[in-house]
Amino acid sequence: MPKIDWITLKCRDPEAQRRFYCDVLGMKEQGDGTVGYGKEEAGLKFEQAATAYCGSSEDLYWKIALSVPDLDLACQQLAEKGVRVGAPEQFGDIGYLAHFKDPEGFPVELIAHCFKGERSPKETEAGKLGGGPALNLLTLRCRETATMFESCDALGMKLLATMPVEAHGFTLYFFAFTEEDPPSSDPLALQNRSWLYQRPYTVLEFQHRPSLEAARLPGAGQAGYRETVVTGLDKTLVANVFRVRGS
């Protein structure tokens, strides 16, 4: 089965980034130049950039999301380590989440396995961030759904969920390499959402925003998103417009 293997981000201090993700967020060196929580999900690779990261809502890359059984615990643990975390909130019928930035300014989302007030079916693991984190989501932006669907179809990814956020003018789409089927065959179904945040593999999320002028990428030497690499495909695919390629 193919998988999203790693995500490459360019930054000013790759070693400091690796230390933060390991020492503060609990990832481990994976032995292949990446840090992560395990081989089933994506790892992170940090490469040298000449400039500081300056993210924008017009960028192709938005964020990663770490899913946890206990969001309130995760926020408390990070605050105790000096990380400034936004207050947890139930964001409509999307999820119970919070946000912070890593030392270089890359956005990180924390998302609970279940909606606020609901208990995760997974047992918490003592001492781990939020009781046991996973790199659940890689979130990119797009203007046209046709390009998004064509790219995911070429990779062989399955649509797991669709979440309209009409109040903010965008829709979220979630794709993955998996043989699993969501609880409902209707991508809009609410019961698919908590199920999605409990997956042990990394899911590719798109924020479809028709008002997006163009999804920007960093220039040569600039900090930001470089690429996402998929392994296990039966063919090598050059990077598509979303900088996702097969290896």
N, C-alpha and C positions, 0 to 999 in steps of 0.2 A: 504494500500500500504506500503510495507517495505521501510525503509529509512536508510541511513547511519546516525546513531544517534550521535556517538561521536568518536573522535580520541584521543588516550592516548599517551602522550609524557612524558618521564622521564627526569628530569632536576635537577639542583642543588638547585634552589630557586623557587619552585612552586608558592608561593605567589607573588613574584616579576613578574613572567611571567603573572599571572592573571591580575595584575595591568597594565602591559604594554598593553596587548591585550584589556583591557577595557578603560584605560585612553588615550592611544595613538591611537589605532585602532578602538575604538568605540564599542567594544563588550560589552555585559552585562552578569551579573551572571544569569544563567538560573534556579537556585534553585535545581539543581541535581548534583552539583559539577563541572559543566562545565561552560564555557563562550562561548558566540556565538552571532550571529546577530538575531536569531529567531529559532523557533522550527521546521520549515520546512527543515532547512539545518543542517549540522553537527555542533556540538559543540566541544570544545577542553577541554581535561582534563589533568592536569599536576600532575605528581607524583614524589616523591622524588627519586633522584639518588645519588650515592656516588661519582661519577666522573663528570667532566665537559664534555659537548657535543663536539665531534670532528667528524663532518660529513665527508663522503667520497663519491665519485662518484660510489663506489662499494657497497654502502649501499642499502638495500631494500627500505628504505624511502628516498624520494627526497625532497618534499616540499608540502605546501598547496598553493593555488592560491586564491586571493581575487579579484573578478570581480567588476568593477566600471563603471558607465556611463562616467566619465571624468577622464582619467588616468593622464593627466597633472595637474589637480587640486589636485588629491590624492598625487602626488609626491611633489607638493608645500606645501601642508598641513603637510606632514611628515617632510619635510626639516625644516619647521618652528618650529617643535617640537624636532628638534635635531637628527632626524633619517637620517642616510646616505643611500640615495636611488640612485641606478644606473640610468643613463639617460634613459628615455623612448625610445624604438626603435620598429620599425615594423620588427618583426622577420619573414622574408620570407613571405609565405602565411599562417602562423600559427596564428599570432595575434600581437597586439600592446601591449607591455608589459614592465615592469621594475621589478627590484629585490632589496630586502634588506634582512637583517638578524635581528632576534629578539635579545633581550639582551643575550640569551644563545647561539646564533649562528645558530638557526634553520632557514633554508631558507624560505622566503616568496616571492611569486610572486604577482605582481599586473597586472591584465589583463583587458584591456578595453572591453566594450561590442562589439565594432566594430573596424574595421581596422583604421589605422591612417588616419585622414582627414575625416572620416565618423562620423556622429552624432548618438548617441544612441537614439532609439525610446522611451526610458524610461525617464521620467522627473527626473531631479536631485533634491535631497532633501537637502535644505540649512543646513549647519553645519555638515553634515555627510561626512565621508571619501570618496572622489571622487564623492560625490553626492548621495551616497547610496550603500554601499558595501554588498557583499554576499560571504560566503565561498563556492566558486564555484567548486574548484578542490582539490582532494587529489591525489597526484602523487607518485606512487610506481614504482619500476624497476623490470624487468624480463628478463630472457635470452631465455626462450622458450614460444612461443605463445600457444602451446598446453595446457600447465599448466594454463596459463592465461584464455583461453576460457573455460576450464573445470571448473575452480573455479567460474567464473562469471555465467556460466550456472547452476551450483549447487545452487547458490544464487538466481537465477531467474533474473539476470540483463540483460538489453538490450544494444546492441552495437549501439551507436549514431553516432560515427565518427571515421575515421582512417586518420591519417596525417603523411605521410612519410616525413622524414627530411634527405634526402640522403646525403647532404653535411656534416652532422655530424654523420652519421652511425647509425641512430635509427629511429624508427617509433612510433608514439603515437596512443594509442587506448583509447577510451572513452566509459565507461559503466555507466548505471544508472538504478535505480528503477523508472520507469515511464510508463504511458500509452501513453505519447505523442510520436508522430512521427516527426523526423526532416523534414525540408522542402523538402529534396531529399531522396529517398530511397537508393541512392548510398552513402555509408559511406565516400567515397573520395571527395564528392562534396564540393566545396568551400562555398556554401551558408549555409551549416550546421555549419560552424565554429562560425560565429558571433551569430547565434541562440543558439549554445551551451553555450557561455559565458554569456548569458542572462537568463539561467535557475535559478529558485528560490531554487532549491535543489542542494545538493552536488553530483558531478559526480566523479566517480573513474577513474582516468587516469593512464595508464601504459606507461612507456617508455620501449619499447622492444629494447634491445641492444644485438645482438648476441655475441659481444665481451666481454660481462660481464662474469667474471669468476664464481662468485657466489654472490647472493644478500645477503649481510651481515646483521646480526641483532646484537644489543648490547648484551653483556654478562650480567650475574647477577650483579646488582648494577650499571651497566654502564648507562649513559644518552643516550637517543635516542628514537626511535619509539617502543612502546610496542604493541599496537593493535588498530584495528578499530572494532567497534561494530555496528551491524545492528539489528534494532528492527522491529517488525511487520511481521516477518516470521511465517509461520504456523508450524515450527518445530525449535528446537534448533540445531544449527550446531557448531561443534567444530571448533577451529581456523584452517584455511587452511595454506598453505605454505606462504601466504602473510599476515598472522596474522589478517585476517578478519574473524570474527565469528558472528553467530546469537545469539540473546538473547531473 
